[in-house]
Amino acid sequence: MRVPDGADPAGQRAARTLAAGRAGWRGLRRASASTARGGARGTRLLAGRFHRAVHAEGADETGLSSLIEMHALSVSGDGLVTVGLAGSLLFGVSAGAARGQVAMYLLFTLAPFAVLGPLVGPLLDRLRGSRRIVLLVTLVVRGLLAFQIAEVVHQSDPVALYPEAFMLLLASKAYIVTRSAILPRLLPPSMNLVRANSRMALLALIAATALTPIGAGLAKTAGAEWTLRMAGVVYLVGSALTLFLPGELDVDVESAPTSRTSARPPGRRLRLLPQRALGDIAGHAVWAGGGGRWLGGFVTVYLALLVRHARPGGLPGGATTLVLVAAGAGAGALAGNAMGTRLSGRAPQALQVGALLTAVGALLVTILVLSPVTLVVLGVATGATQALTKLAADSLLQSHIPYEVRSAAFARSESTLQLCWAVGGAVGVAPLAPRLALAVAVVVMGVALVDAVLSARRHRRSPPLHRPSRPAPMTS
């Protein structure tokens, strides 16, 4: 800005200040615009990579890409619900009250599985000609319940919260059972079950990792009820993706067991424990997955209580340690699912053996050196073990269980896995000394490891698994 000649010094200084301010504002706008363009380019780049990963290896031709996208939204909605309901279970109460609340929570999480195993699983098998509709209904119901729970949270009515949360959890598990049952029918020719399950879980974790912090920020600034409403929107968007699944999924198929160790024909025996009801290989795989889930429940509950009250290593706060352990578990889960995308179809049992062996090693190291660093390492090993053992169990169930009873088999599997998680959490609630509690975990995981090794050696010469029947590639 030009200053007129003869102007007074004060006016000159004001003019120069105004000119500098305008120049600074223009520079700030240019920097903001450049940053926004860079952020937009980064977002488009990540979105493009996510899209390519979803549609790779012929997934778009069979409809698997739509299932992956729907599952990513489902898991993201579950994460947002968890964030919306979190906050008072462990922190802000006394040690005794926290243990009591955790015990009640463990019982609450088991309640839906008392219905899922004996009732919902067989019912879903009877509806196997309408599985797209089942997926649609479970997502819509969860969306509506999320909106209703948001109102309950806003009104601070804990009495109404529990039955609605119970229904949401039940609908979530019914979705998981149905989604697991139909995945083999959408498998592209160039992909095996381990890789398909791994890719689906990995991309779902990435989507949840992107959306959950947004929900956490929304809960902090506007209230938890808005995070729950966001979850409701995510569920409803996911329900719309069921319309893009191939219609051939609603055509019932008759499938036979795929090997000598396949599940027995449907009947009352499906109501027994998985190792006796699901066949030899699948049953042992479920119990190996239960070992990983047991460790997850134990680490989640015990370390949460331990770092809150004991603060090992002298960190400034228990919450800091817990966040680091949780971040390690999340990183381990991502790494485990990423590893699964690169494994061959003959690897499920070896995958479980390696994961359980890693968990035992991490527990032994933590017993020898109990510190924040080893706790984080244990969190990483726990996340990876849960992911890998579950991927292997799902893949073996999908390849060894006939289509007409697959929902009942997955319902029984999910019930067993949740039972193992709750038992692990119950051990974590017990006020045991750290090294004693970790020694108990070593014994439990050692038993699971021995069982997995014996099963892998017994079935290492099993005949190759036949690929499951699936609908023809979509033409539109």
C-alpha positions as CSV (number, residue, x, y, z in Angstrom):
1,M,0.0,0.0,0.0
2,R,1.5,3.4,-1.0
3,V,1.7,6.0,1.8
4,P,1.0,9.6,0.6
5,D,3.8,12.1,0.9
6,G,3.6,14.5,3.8
7,A,1.4,12.1,5.8
8,D,1.9,12.2,9.6
9,P,4.2,9.5,11.1
10,A,1.3,7.9,13.0
11,G,-0.7,7.6,9.8
12,Q,2.3,6.1,8.0
13,R,2.8,3.5,10.6
14,A,-0.9,2.6,10.5
15,A,-0.8,2.3,6.8
16,R,2.2,0.1,6.9
17,T,0.6,-2.1,9.6
18,L,-2.5,-2.4,7.5
19,A,-0.5,-3.3,4.4
20,A,1.5,-5.9,6.3
21,G,-1.7,-7.4,7.7
22,R,-3.2,-7.7,4.3
23,A,-0.1,-9.4,2.9
24,G,0.0,-11.8,5.8
25,W,-3.7,-12.6,5.3
26,R,-3.1,-13.3,1.6
27,G,-0.1,-15.5,2.5
28,L,-2.2,-17.4,5.1
29,R,-4.9,-18.0,2.5
30,R,-2.4,-19.2,0.0
31,A,-0.8,-21.6,2.6
32,S,-4.3,-22.8,3.7
33,A,-5.3,-23.4,0.1
34,S,-2.1,-25.3,-0.6
35,T,-2.5,-27.4,2.6
36,A,-6.1,-28.1,1.7
37,R,-5.1,-29.2,-1.8
38,G,-2.4,-31.4,-0.3
39,G,-4.8,-32.9,2.1
40,A,-7.3,-33.5,-0.6
41,R,-4.7,-35.2,-2.8
42,G,-3.7,-37.4,0.1
43,T,-7.3,-38.3,0.9
44,R,-7.9,-39.1,-2.8
45,L,-4.7,-41.2,-2.9
46,L,-5.7,-43.2,0.2
47,A,-9.3,-43.6,-1.1
48,G,-7.9,-44.8,-4.4
49,R,-5.7,-47.4,-2.7
50,F,-8.6,-48.6,-0.6
51,H,-10.8,-48.9,-3.6
52,R,-8.2,-50.9,-5.5
53,A,-7.6,-53.2,-2.6
54,V,-11.4,-53.8,-2.3
55,H,-11.8,-54.6,-6.0
56,A,-8.5,-56.5,-6.6
57,E,-8.2,-60.1,-7.9
58,G,-11.7,-60.2,-9.4
59,A,-13.6,-59.3,-6.2
60,D,-15.8,-56.9,-8.2
61,E,-16.8,-59.7,-10.6
62,T,-18.2,-62.0,-8.0
63,G,-19.6,-59.4,-5.6
64,L,-17.0,-59.9,-2.9
65,S,-16.1,-56.2,-3.2
66,S,-19.6,-55.1,-2.1
67,L,-19.4,-57.5,0.9
68,I,-16.0,-56.1,1.9
69,E,-17.3,-52.5,1.8
70,M,-20.5,-53.5,3.7
71,H,-18.4,-55.2,6.3
72,A,-16.0,-52.2,6.7
73,L,-19.0,-50.0,7.5
74,S,-20.4,-52.6,9.9
75,V,-17.2,-52.8,11.9
76,S,-16.9,-49.0,11.8
77,G,-20.4,-48.7,13.2
78,D,-19.5,-51.2,16.0
79,G,-16.4,-49.1,16.8
80,L,-18.4,-45.9,17.0
81,V,-21.0,-47.6,19.3
82,T,-18.1,-48.7,21.6
83,V,-16.7,-45.2,21.7
84,G,-20.2,-43.8,22.4
85,L,-20.8,-46.2,25.3
86,A,-17.2,-46.1,26.8
87,G,-15.9,-43.9,29.5
88,S,-17.1,-45.1,32.9
89,L,-16.4,-48.9,33.1
90,L,-12.9,-48.8,34.5
91,F,-11.9,-45.2,35.1
92,G,-13.5,-42.8,37.6
93,V,-14.5,-45.5,40.1
94,S,-12.8,-47.3,42.8
95,A,-10.9,-50.6,42.3
96,G,-13.6,-52.7,43.8
97,A,-16.3,-51.0,41.9
98,A,-14.4,-51.4,38.7
99,R,-14.0,-55.1,39.1
100,G,-17.7,-55.5,39.9
101,Q,-18.7,-53.5,36.8
102,V,-16.3,-55.6,34.6
103,A,-17.8,-58.8,36.0
104,M,-21.3,-57.6,35.1
105,Y,-20.1,-56.6,31.7
106,L,-18.7,-60.0,31.0
107,L,-22.0,-61.7,31.9
108,F,-23.8,-59.2,29.7
109,T,-21.7,-60.0,26.7
110,L,-22.4,-63.7,27.1
111,A,-26.2,-63.3,27.2
112,P,-26.7,-62.9,23.4
113,F,-24.8,-66.1,22.8
114,A,-27.2,-68.1,24.9
115,V,-29.7,-67.3,22.1
116,L,-27.3,-67.2,19.2
117,G,-26.0,-70.8,19.4
118,P,-29.1,-72.9,19.8
119,L,-31.8,-70.6,18.3
120,V,-30.5,-68.0,15.9
121,G,-27.9,-70.1,14.0
122,P,-30.3,-72.9,13.0
123,L,-32.9,-70.2,12.2
124,L,-30.5,-68.5,9.8
125,D,-29.8,-71.8,8.1
126,R,-33.6,-72.2,7.5
127,L,-33.4,-68.7,5.9
128,R,-30.3,-69.5,3.8
129,G,-32.4,-68.7,0.6
130,S,-32.8,-65.1,1.9
131,R,-29.4,-64.2,3.3
132,R,-29.2,-60.9,1.6
133,I,-32.4,-59.9,3.4
134,V,-30.9,-61.1,6.7
135,L,-27.9,-58.9,6.2
136,L,-30.1,-56.0,5.3
137,V,-32.3,-56.5,8.4
138,T,-29.4,-56.8,10.8
139,L,-27.8,-53.6,9.6
140,V,-31.1,-51.6,9.6
141,V,-32.0,-52.9,13.1
142,R,-28.5,-51.9,14.4
143,G,-28.9,-48.4,12.8
144,L,-32.3,-47.8,14.4
145,L,-31.1,-49.1,17.8
146,A,-28.1,-46.9,17.6
147,F,-30.4,-43.8,17.3
148,Q,-32.5,-45.1,20.1
149,I,-29.5,-45.7,22.4
150,A,-28.4,-42.2,21.6
151,E,-31.6,-40.9,23.1
152,V,-31.2,-43.2,26.1
153,V,-27.7,-42.0,26.7
154,H,-28.8,-38.3,26.4
155,Q,-31.5,-39.0,29.1
156,S,-29.0,-40.9,31.3
157,D,-31.4,-43.9,31.6
158,P,-29.2,-47.0,32.4
159,V,-32.3,-49.2,32.9
160,A,-33.4,-48.8,29.2
161,L,-29.8,-49.0,28.0
162,Y,-29.1,-52.7,28.7
163,P,-32.0,-54.3,26.7
164,E,-31.3,-52.1,23.7
165,A,-27.6,-52.8,23.8
166,F,-28.4,-56.5,24.1
167,M,-30.5,-56.4,21.0
168,L,-27.8,-54.5,19.1
169,L,-25.1,-57.0,20.1
170,L,-27.4,-59.9,19.1
171,A,-28.0,-58.3,15.7
172,S,-24.3,-57.7,15.3
173,K,-23.5,-61.4,15.9
174,A,-26.3,-62.5,13.6
175,Y,-24.7,-60.3,10.9
176,I,-21.3,-61.9,11.5
177,V,-22.7,-65.4,11.3
178,T,-24.5,-64.7,8.0
179,R,-21.6,-62.8,6.5
180,S,-19.2,-65.6,7.3
181,A,-21.6,-68.2,5.8
182,I,-21.9,-66.5,2.4
183,L,-18.3,-65.4,1.9
184,P,-17.2,-68.7,0.2
185,R,-19.9,-68.3,-2.5
186,L,-18.3,-64.9,-3.5
187,L,-14.8,-66.2,-3.6
188,P,-12.9,-65.2,-6.8
189,P,-11.0,-68.0,-8.6
190,S,-7.7,-66.4,-7.9
191,M,-8.2,-66.0,-4.1
192,N,-8.3,-68.5,-1.2
193,L,-10.4,-68.3,1.9
194,V,-7.5,-67.2,4.2
195,R,-6.7,-64.3,1.9
196,A,-10.3,-63.3,1.5
197,N,-11.0,-63.3,5.2
198,S,-7.7,-61.5,5.9
199,R,-8.5,-58.8,3.3
200,M,-12.0,-58.3,4.6
201,A,-10.8,-58.0,8.2
202,L,-7.8,-55.7,7.3
203,L,-9.9,-53.3,5.3
204,A,-12.5,-53.2,8.0
205,L,-9.9,-52.4,10.6
206,I,-8.5,-49.6,8.4
207,A,-12.0,-48.1,7.9
208,A,-12.7,-48.3,11.6
209,T,-9.4,-46.7,12.4
210,A,-10.3,-43.8,10.2
211,L,-13.8,-43.3,11.5
212,T,-13.4,-44.1,15.2
213,P,-11.2,-41.0,16.1
214,I,-13.8,-38.8,14.4
215,G,-16.5,-40.4,16.6
216,A,-14.2,-39.9,19.7
217,G,-13.8,-36.2,18.9
218,L,-17.5,-35.8,18.3
219,A,-18.2,-37.4,21.7
220,K,-15.8,-35.0,23.4
221,T,-17.1,-31.9,21.7
222,A,-20.8,-32.6,21.2
223,G,-21.6,-35.5,23.5
224,A,-21.6,-39.3,23.2
225,E,-25.2,-39.3,21.8
226,W,-23.9,-37.7,18.6
227,T,-21.3,-40.5,18.2
228,L,-24.1,-43.0,18.5
229,R,-26.1,-41.2,15.9
230,M,-23.1,-41.2,13.6
231,A,-22.9,-45.0,14.1
232,G,-26.6,-45.2,13.1
233,V,-25.9,-43.4,9.9
234,V,-22.9,-45.7,9.1
235,Y,-25.1,-48.8,9.7
236,L,-27.8,-47.5,7.4
237,V,-25.3,-46.7,4.7
238,G,-23.9,-50.2,5.0
239,S,-27.4,-51.7,4.7
240,A,-27.8,-50.0,1.3
241,L,-24.8,-52.0,0.0
242,T,-26.7,-55.2,0.4
243,L,-28.6,-54.2,-2.7
244,F,-25.3,-54.6,-4.7
245,L,-24.8,-58.2,-3.6
246,P,-25.5,-60.8,-6.4
247,G,-29.0,-62.2,-6.4
248,E,-27.6,-65.7,-6.7
249,L,-26.8,-65.6,-3.0
250,D,-30.6,-66.1,-2.4
251,V,-30.5,-69.3,-4.5
252,D,-30.1,-72.3,-2.2
253,V,-27.4,-74.8,-3.0
254,E,-26.8,-78.3,-1.8
255,S,-23.2,-78.8,-0.8
256,A,-21.5,-81.9,0.4
257,P,-18.7,-82.1,2.9
258,T,-15.4,-81.3,1.3
259,S,-13.1,-83.9,2.9
260,R,-13.0,-86.9,5.1
261,T,-12.8,-84.8,8.2
262,S,-15.8,-82.6,7.4
263,A,-18.7,-81.9,9.7
264,R,-21.3,-84.5,10.4
265,P,-24.7,-84.2,8.8
266,P,-27.1,-81.7,10.4
267,G,-28.9,-82.8,13.4
268,R,-29.0,-82.7,17.1
269,R,-25.2,-83.1,17.3
270,L,-24.8,-79.5,16.1
271,R,-25.9,-78.5,19.6
272,L,-22.8,-80.1,21.2
273,L,-19.5,-78.4,21.7
274,P,-17.7,-77.5,18.4
275,Q,-14.9,-80.2,18.5
276,R,-17.6,-82.9,18.5
277,A,-20.1,-81.1,16.4
278,L,-18.0,-79.4,13.7
279,G,-15.7,-82.3,12.7
280,D,-12.2,-82.9,13.7
281,I,-10.2,-80.2,11.8
282,A,-12.8,-77.5,12.2
283,G,-13.4,-78.3,15.9
284,H,-9.7,-78.1,16.8
285,A,-9.4,-74.9,14.7
286,V,-12.3,-73.3,16.8
287,W,-10.6,-74.2,20.0
288,A,-7.3,-72.8,18.8
289,G,-9.2,-69.6,17.9
290,G,-10.7,-69.8,21.4
291,G,-7.2,-69.7,22.9
292,G,-6.4,-66.5,21.0
293,R,-9.7,-65.0,22.2
294,W,-9.1,-66.1,25.8
295,L,-5.8,-64.2,25.7
296,G,-7.6,-61.2,24.3
297,G,-10.1,-61.2,27.2
298,F,-7.4,-61.7,29.8
299,V,-5.1,-59.0,28.5
300,T,-8.0,-56.5,28.0
301,V,-9.3,-56.8,31.5
302,Y,-6.3,-57.7,33.6
303,L,-3.9,-55.1,32.1
304,A,-6.6,-52.4,32.2
305,L,-7.0,-53.0,36.0
306,L,-3.3,-53.5,36.5
307,V,-2.1,-50.3,34.8
308,R,-4.9,-48.3,36.4
309,H,-4.0,-49.2,39.9
310,A,-0.4,-50.5,39.9
311,R,1.1,-48.2,37.2
312,P,4.0,-50.5,36.4
313,G,7.2,-48.7,35.4
314,G,6.2,-45.5,37.0
315,L,4.5,-44.0,34.0
316,P,2.7,-40.7,34.8
317,G,-0.8,-42.3,34.5
318,G,-2.5,-45.6,34.1
319,A,-4.5,-44.3,31.2
320,T,-1.3,-43.6,29.2
321,T,-0.1,-47.1,29.7
322,L,-3.5,-48.5,28.7
323,V,-3.6,-46.4,25.6
324,L,-0.2,-47.7,24.6
325,V,-1.2,-51.3,25.1
326,A,-4.4,-50.8,23.2
327,A,-2.5,-49.2,20.4
328,G,-0.1,-52.1,20.3
329,A,-3.0,-54.6,20.2
330,G,-4.5,-52.6,17.3
331,A,-1.2,-52.6,15.4
332,G,-0.9,-56.4,16.1
333,A,-4.3,-57.0,14.6
334,L,-3.5,-55.0,11.5
335,A,-0.2,-56.8,11.1
336,G,-1.9,-60.2,11.6
337,N,-4.6,-59.5,9.0
338,A,-2.0,-58.1,6.6
339,M,0.1,-61.3,7.0
340,G,-3.0,-63.4,6.3
341,T,-3.4,-61.7,2.9
342,R,-0.1,-63.1,1.7
343,L,-0.5,-66.7,2.9
344,S,-1.4,-69.8,0.8
345,G,-4.6,-71.7,1.2
346,R,-2.8,-74.7,2.8
347,A,-1.6,-72.6,5.8
348,P,-4.5,-72.2,8.3
349,Q,-3.4,-74.7,10.9
350,A,0.3,-73.7,10.7
351,L,-0.9,-70.1,11.0
352,Q,-2.6,-71.0,14.3
353,V,0.5,-72.8,15.6
354,G,2.7,-69.9,14.8
355,A,0.4,-67.3,16.4
356,L,-0.1,-69.3,19.6
357,L,3.7,-69.9,19.8
358,T,4.3,-66.1,19.5
359,A,1.7,-65.4,22.3
360,V,3.4,-67.9,24.7
361,G,6.8,-66.3,23.9
362,A,5.5,-62.8,24.6
363,L,3.9,-63.9,27.9
364,L,7.2,-65.5,29.1
365,V,9.1,-62.3,28.2
366,T,6.6,-60.2,30.2
367,I,6.9,-62.5,33.2
368,L,10.7,-62.1,33.2
369,V,10.6,-58.4,32.6
370,L,7.4,-56.7,33.7
371,S,7.6,-53.2,32.3
372,P,5.6,-50.9,30.1
373,V,7.6,-51.9,27.1
374,T,6.9,-55.6,27.6
375,L,3.3,-54.9,28.2
376,V,3.1,-53.1,24.8
377,V,4.8,-56.1,23.2
378,L,2.3,-58.4,24.8
379,G,-0.5,-56.2,23.4
380,V,1.0,-56.5,19.9
381,A,1.3,-60.3,20.3
382,T,-2.3,-60.5,21.6
383,G,-3.8,-58.5,18.7
384,A,-1.9,-60.6,16.1
385,T,-2.8,-63.9,17.8
386,Q,-6.5,-63.1,18.0
387,A,-6.5,-62.0,14.3
388,L,-4.6,-65.0,12.9
389,T,-6.3,-67.7,14.9
390,K,-9.7,-66.3,14.0
391,L,-8.8,-66.1,10.3
392,A,-7.7,-69.7,10.3
393,A,-10.7,-70.9,12.2
394,D,-13.1,-69.1,9.9
395,S,-11.4,-70.4,6.8
396,L,-11.5,-74.0,8.0
397,L,-15.1,-73.7,8.9
398,Q,-16.0,-72.2,5.5
399,S,-14.2,-75.0,3.7
400,H,-15.3,-78.0,5.8
401,I,-18.9,-77.2,6.8
402,P,-21.7,-77.8,4.3
403,Y,-23.6,-74.7,3.2
404,E,-26.9,-75.9,4.6
405,V,-25.7,-75.9,8.2
406,R,-22.9,-73.3,8.0
407,S,-24.8,-70.6,9.9
408,A,-25.4,-73.0,12.8
409,A,-21.7,-73.9,12.8
410,F,-20.6,-70.3,12.8
411,A,-23.1,-69.5,15.5
412,R,-21.7,-72.2,17.6
413,S,-18.2,-71.1,16.8
414,E,-18.9,-67.4,17.8
415,S,-20.5,-68.6,21.0
416,T,-17.5,-70.6,21.9
417,L,-15.1,-67.8,21.1
418,Q,-17.1,-65.3,23.2
419,L,-17.2,-67.8,26.0
420,C,-13.4,-68.1,25.9
421,W,-13.1,-64.3,25.9
422,A,-15.4,-64.0,28.9
423,V,-13.5,-66.7,30.8
424,G,-10.2,-64.9,30.0
425,G,-11.7,-61.7,31.3
426,A,-13.0,-63.4,34.4
427,V,-9.4,-64.6,35.2
428,G,-8.3,-61.0,34.6
429,V,-10.9,-59.7,37.2
430,A,-9.3,-61.9,39.9
431,P,-6.9,-59.9,42.1
432,L,-3.8,-62.0,41.2
433,A,-0.2,-60.9,41.4
434,P,1.1,-59.9,37.9
435,R,3.5,-62.8,37.4
436,L,1.1,-65.3,38.8
437,A,-1.7,-64.1,36.5
438,L,0.7,-64.2,33.5
439,A,1.8,-67.7,34.5
440,V,-1.8,-68.8,34.4
441,A,-2.0,-67.3,30.9
442,V,1.1,-69.3,29.9
443,V,-0.5,-72.5,31.0
444,V,-3.7,-71.9,29.1
445,M,-2.0,-70.8,25.9
446,G,0.4,-73.7,26.2
447,V,-2.5,-76.1,26.3
448,A,-4.0,-74.4,23.2
449,L,-0.6,-74.6,21.5
450,V,-0.2,-78.3,22.2
451,D,-3.7,-79.1,20.9
452,A,-3.1,-77.0,17.7
453,V,0.3,-78.8,17.1
454,L,-1.2,-82.2,17.5
455,S,-4.1,-81.4,15.2
456,A,-1.8,-80.0,12.6
457,R,0.4,-83.1,12.6
458,R,-2.7,-85.4,12.6
459,H,-4.2,-83.7,9.5
460,R,-1.1,-82.6,7.6
461,R,-1.8,-85.2,4.9
462,S,-5.5,-84.4,4.6
463,P,-6.7,-84.3,1.0
464,P,-6.8,-80.8,-0.6
465,L,-10.0,-78.9,0.1
466,H,-12.4,-78.4,-2.8
467,R,-13.4,-74.9,-3.6
468,P,-16.9,-74.0,-2.3
469,S,-19.8,-73.5,-4.7
470,R,-20.4,-69.9,-5.5
471,P,-22.7,-67.9,-7.8
472,A,-21.7,-67.1,-11.3
473,P,-19.8,-63.8,-11.8
474,M,-22.1,-60.8,-12.1
475,T,-22.6,-59.4,-15.5
476,S,-23.8,-55.9,-14.5
